Amino acid sequence: MNQVVTTLVLPLLGAAVAAVCLCRLRRSIWETTLRAAWYWSWLPLFTQAGVTICGRGDLSPETLTLLRFSATTSLFCPFMSVLGSKRPHQGAWQFIVASLWCVLNLPVLEVLAYRPAGGLVASDAQSLFLVGLIGLLAVVTLPTRHWLAAFFMVAAQTIWLAPHLPWIHATEWASPAMYGVGFPLAAAAVFLFTVGVRRPSRANLPCDRLWLDFRDTFGALWALRVAERINQEARRRQWDIVLTWVGFRRADGSPLNDSPQNGGNLLAEYPALSPLMRNLLRRFVSRSWMEERLGGEDD
């Protein structure tokens, strides 16, 4: 009975929770360039659920391992889609995402083509590449307010890919029970991210609300790029403000008075700040998405 729970009930329950969360997440990200990432998110959901159901059949352990590896590597597709979510190239970037999944599945193709009776063995380079992708996911997402969701997703990926990582080769990590543990973690990650995205930042400064929501939605890589552009323009115009990871500060590092009244004064003091942010973020989000955060206080 316990084996049925860990190998069938938990995985399918986790997949159902993730599916409901993705449906609820659609409205929150539909005015951004993360639509493609949303579509890619269904790929690991269906593949993992399919592998779980197939695992109850008469598949050999070797075939089941191949299917699990292919399904697990599809989890990198939504994340990689986010890294290329800047207009106008976000459409072409999806071919790169698909190519990455094909590259990650080269060990599977190698087994099918050259040694059908053998097991899946990732080379040292392939194992290190997987480690690099997991590490990149952690670096880009953990510094945001969705850090707990990121932690659960990284943990799930590590558990599912553990037999193929360079420092773990124990056979118990490939057991069906251990594989089932990853599903509640992944479902919790999707649930927490959905809840977080649907609750915009409560910062008092309108520009801080816009910045923090963008930072947490698109991750550290795009956030740092946007902050760099804003700070370059601030130095060029000799503004006495700087955009930090947690919001706008004075150039000497002292905090701004974050009362609602002074939020309006900041935009009045630097009237070009709001148009600058709009111009940079329009490649990622819609005008209405920005207006919702700015609250029209810069009009």
C-alpha positions, 0 to 999 in steps of 0.5 A, a space after each residue: 500500500 505504501 508503495 502505491 501511495 509513493 509511486 502513483 497517488 503522490 505523483 498524480 496528486 502533485 500533477 493535478 495540483 500543478 495543473 490547477 495552479 498553471 490554469 490560475 497562473 495564466 491570467 497573471 502572466 498573460 500580459 507578459 512575455 512569459 506566455 511561452 514559458 507557461 506553455 512549456 510548463 505543461 510539457 513536464 506536467 504531461 510527461 511526468 504524469 505519463 511516465 508515472 502511469 507507464 511505470 505501473 505497466 510492464 516496462 523494463 527498468 531500463 526503459 522506465 529510466 530513459 522515460 524518467 530522464 527525458 521527462 525530468 529534463 523537460 523541466 528546464 524548458 520553462 526556465 530557459 524560455 524565461 531567459 529569452 523572454 525579451 521582445 522581439 526575439 522571444 518567439 525565435 528563442 523557443 527553437 533554442 529551448 527545444 534544441 536544449 531539450 534535444 541536447 539533454 536527451 542525447 544520452 537517451 538517443 545514444 542508448 536507443 541507437 547503440 545499446 538498446 539492452 544497456 542502461 542510461 549512463 551520462 558522461 562526466 560532461 553531461 553530468 556537469 552540464 546538468 549541474 550547471 543548469 540546476 545551479 543557474 536555476 538556483 542563482 536566477 530564482 533564489 534571490 527573489 521573493 519566490 525563493 521558497 518555490 525555487 528551493 522546492 523546484 531545485 530540490 525536486 530536480 536534484 532528486 529526479 536527476 540524482 542518479 545522473 549527477 557526478 557526486 551521486 550514483 547510489 542506486 537507491 536514488 533511482 527507486 520508484 519511491 524516491 522518484 515519487 518524492 519529487 512530485 510533492 516538491 514540484 507541486 509545492 513549487 508551482 503552488 507557491 509561485 502561483 500564489 506569489 505572482 498573484 499578489 503584487 508587491 505592496 511597496 509604497 513607491 510606485 516605481 518600487 512596486 513596478 521594479 519588485 514585481 518585474 524582478 520577482 517575475 522574470 528573475 535575477 538575470 533580466 532584473 540586473 540587466 534592467 537595473 544596470 540600464 536604469 543606473 547608467 541613465 541615472 548617472 548620465 543625467 546626474 540623478 541623486 538616486 540609484 536602483 538597488 536590488 530592493 528598490 530605489 535609494 539615494 545615490 549615497 545609499 540612504 533610503 528614500 522616504 517611502 510615504 505615499 506623498 513622497 512617492 509622488 514627489 520622487 516621480 515629480 523630481 525625476 519626471 523622466 524616470 517613469 518613461 525610462 522604466 516604461 521604455 525598458 519594461 515594454 519589451 517584457 510586459 504590457 502597458 496595463 501591467 505597468 499601469 497596475 503597479 504605477 497606479 497612475 501616480 506619474 500622470 
